[in-house]
């Protein structure tokens, strides 16, 4: 090429807050057992693949036109799914959809965050909340967690009162730790956030329920009642086994749905995406059957890791956090030893801990065999 080899990002006029930063980077390594990105290990059933093909074929006949900008049919089916599974009636006007819940979160931050505003999360938690905040010019505040990775409600309320964030993220079940947040904590933080920002119409509280279908408990959807500043964000990437589809959605007061439309790109959800998601929603019962199998496997991973002498964080998700290794170098060394046995787990940078996604029974056996080989002193 005619470009100089030593020319890099830092030679471009990128925004100051992006300088020296790294992109989201879960390694995509080609190993036999990949249990590192909380995907569903089960390919979509063949009948669903057929249905997707049919629906996409129909959509293809109209690709000369822009798609339904408001994705009304899809939002209606998502609302029906939430109503059926969430113990709370959700209507089309309460639902908004985008390309993965990452885009939902981005639209929320573009709407309610931005320059001069701040968002808070309780870390360790889903790293994209901080990264999308940065990308939207929103200041990021790292809130505290207890040593057992639960949220210290009093400390969190204090942080909210002190920093008065515009957006509060609560991930439940939390990633990468796996534990769910009690509804009472969510309610307390909602109140704290509204009080702290009473002068400016309150703050938005985003409950990220990407993993809620795997939980022992219920969705927090019923908390939406009477709380217009609460948003529940969901995804088809995990329970629906459709990470490749890129379909996330939210449930909230209709005013929130109106508000995010101020920032969404026109026609952001392609006709192919909408058709595919609608096909998947027709097969909800089969897909939720896989979720039940994964929950059983998740509980087995927890039990067997504990029997091997590991510490395991309580999990309501499709993954398990285990340790405790000797600090950051200990967990990295364990990660490498597990990888040497053909199993990719995740080092989320939580010193002393690793995260493994529940896979098929055979994949989980391969992981447990690798874990059994770790030196006892590492546990
Ligand atoms: N929220 C949480 C807590 C997640 O772990 C993930 C995926 N890792 C997402 C949101 C984003 O998922 P997607 O964009 O695929 O919907």
Boltz pocket constraint, residues with backbone or C-beta under 6 A from the ligand:
constraints:
  - pocket:
      binder: B
      contacts: [[A, 37], [A, 38], [A, 99], [A, 100], [A, 101], [A, 102], [A, 103], [A, 126], [A, 171], [A, 173], [A, 174], [A, 175], [A, 208], [A, 210], [A, 211], [A, 234], [A, 235], [A, 236], [A, 237], [A, 243], [A, 246], [A, 247], [A, 248]]
      max_distance: 6.0
